[in-house]
Amino acid sequence: MYKVSVERKVERQITALHPSDQERVIESIDKLPQTFTKPKPSPHLKKLVGEPGAWRLRVGDVRILFYQNKQKNLLEIYKVGYRGGVY
Protein backbone atom coordinates (compact mmCIF):
# COMPACT_ATOMS: atom_id res chain seq x y z
CA MET A 1 0.00 0.00 0.00
CA TYR A 2 1.26 3.45 -0.89
CA LYS A 3 1.61 6.33 1.55
CA VAL A 4 0.94 9.93 0.56
CA SER A 5 3.42 12.75 1.13
CA VAL A 6 2.19 16.36 0.96
CA GLU A 7 4.70 19.22 0.97
CA ARG A 8 4.05 22.43 2.94
CA LYS A 9 3.73 24.46 -0.28
CA VAL A 10 1.00 22.07 -1.45
CA GLU A 11 -0.91 22.65 1.78
CA ARG A 12 -0.83 26.39 1.01
CA GLN A 13 -2.01 25.72 -2.55
CA ILE A 14 -4.96 23.73 -1.19
CA THR A 15 -5.94 26.52 1.22
CA ALA A 16 -5.97 28.96 -1.73
CA LEU A 17 -8.74 26.95 -3.43
CA HIS A 18 -12.46 27.63 -3.07
CA PRO A 19 -13.75 25.98 0.18
CA SER A 20 -15.93 23.43 -1.65
CA ASP A 21 -12.96 22.46 -3.85
CA GLN A 22 -10.74 22.18 -0.76
CA GLU A 23 -13.03 19.53 0.73
CA ARG A 24 -13.11 17.50 -2.49
CA VAL A 25 -9.33 17.72 -2.93
CA ILE A 26 -8.60 16.65 0.66
CA GLU A 27 -11.05 13.76 0.32
CA SER A 28 -9.40 12.69 -2.96
CA ILE A 29 -5.91 12.87 -1.43
CA ASP A 30 -7.08 10.68 1.47
CA LYS A 31 -8.43 8.10 -1.01
CA LEU A 32 -5.46 8.34 -3.42
CA PRO A 33 -3.63 5.16 -2.29
CA GLN A 34 -6.78 3.06 -2.79
CA THR A 35 -7.61 4.77 -6.10
CA PHE A 36 -4.06 4.35 -7.40
CA THR A 37 -3.75 0.64 -6.61
CA LYS A 38 -7.10 -0.53 -8.01
CA PRO A 39 -6.81 -3.07 -10.84
CA LYS A 40 -8.77 -0.70 -13.08
CA PRO A 41 -7.85 2.82 -11.94
CA SER A 42 -10.16 5.79 -12.16
CA PRO A 43 -10.48 7.50 -15.56
CA HIS A 44 -9.57 10.72 -13.73
CA LEU A 45 -6.09 9.33 -13.07
CA LYS A 46 -3.55 9.74 -15.87
CA LYS A 47 0.18 9.37 -16.35
CA LEU A 48 1.83 12.62 -17.48
CA VAL A 49 3.83 12.58 -20.70
CA GLY A 50 7.41 13.81 -20.56
CA GLU A 51 7.95 13.38 -16.81
CA PRO A 52 8.87 9.87 -15.65
CA GLY A 53 6.78 8.70 -12.70
CA ALA A 54 4.49 11.77 -12.80
CA TRP A 55 0.71 11.40 -12.57
CA ARG A 56 -2.30 13.66 -12.34
CA LEU A 57 -5.65 13.21 -10.65
CA ARG A 58 -8.58 15.28 -11.90
CA VAL A 59 -11.04 16.51 -9.25
CA GLY A 60 -13.50 18.73 -11.12
CA ASP A 61 -11.54 21.77 -12.31
CA VAL A 62 -8.69 21.05 -9.89
CA ARG A 63 -5.64 18.96 -10.75
CA ILE A 64 -3.50 17.09 -8.24
CA LEU A 65 -0.02 16.36 -9.61
CA PHE A 66 2.14 13.74 -7.94
CA TYR A 67 5.12 11.44 -8.40
CA GLN A 68 5.05 7.70 -7.84
CA ASN A 69 8.11 6.51 -5.91
CA LYS A 70 8.06 2.70 -6.24
CA GLN A 71 11.11 2.09 -4.03
CA LYS A 72 9.58 3.87 -1.04
CA ASN A 73 5.93 3.01 -1.83
CA LEU A 74 5.22 6.73 -1.73
CA LEU A 75 2.97 9.08 -3.71
CA GLU A 76 4.55 12.55 -3.46
CA ILE A 77 2.10 15.37 -4.22
CA TYR A 78 4.02 18.31 -5.66
CA LYS A 79 1.33 20.64 -7.02
CA VAL A 80 -2.40 21.33 -6.67
CA GLY A 81 -4.32 23.97 -8.62
CA TYR A 82 -6.99 24.80 -11.13
CA ARG A 83 -6.49 23.24 -14.52
CA GLY A 84 -5.56 26.45 -16.34
CA GLY A 85 -2.50 27.23 -14.25
CA VAL A 86 -1.30 23.98 -12.72
CA TYR A 87 0.71 22.68 -15.68
N, C-alpha and C positions, 0 to 999 in steps of 0.2 A: 504494500500500500504506500502510496506517495504521501509526503508531507508538503505543506504549502508554506513558502517563505514570502513575507510581504515587507518590502523596504519602507523606511520612514517616509521617503518622498512619495511613495505610492499611497500611503495613508493620507497624506495631505491632498493628493489628487482626488481621492475618494471623497474627502470632506468638501471639496470644491464643486461636486456634482449636486444636482437638484436632489432634495431629500428623498423623493420617491425612488429616484435612480440609485441613491446610496443604499437603500434597503435591498433592492434587487441585486446590486453588485456584491454586497457583503454576503447575501444568501448564496449567490453563485460561487463565490470564492470558497465558502464553507463546503459546498457540494462538489467542488472541482476534483478532488481525488477520486470520488466515486464516478463522476461523469467521464473523467479521462481514462479510467481503466475498464469501462464497459466494453464487452465484445464488439458492439456496434455503437460507437460514440455518437454523441449528439450532432446534428447537422450544423449546429452553431459553432462547433469546434473545428478549426482548420489549421493545418500546418502552413507557416509563412514561407514564401519562396525567397531564396537569397540569404536567409539566415539559418544556419544549421541549428536544429533543436528548438527553434522558435515556433510558438503557437499563438493563436488568438481565439478568444471566446467572445461571441457576440451576445450581448444582453440588451436587447432593444437597440437604441442608438449609441450605446456605450460599448467600447471594446476593452477587453482585458488581455494584455499581451504578457506572455510568460515563456520562460525557458524550461525545457525538460532536462533535468540532470539525472541520467540513468544510474550513474555510479553511486550517488547519494540518495536515490529515490526521492528526489526533491523537485517540486514545481516552484520556480522562482518568478514571482510576478514583478515585472520591471516597469510597467506603464499601464495606466488606466485613464481613459478619456473618451470624449465624444468622437464619433467616427471621422469627422472632418479634420480633426487636428491631432489624432493619436499616432498616425503613421508618419 
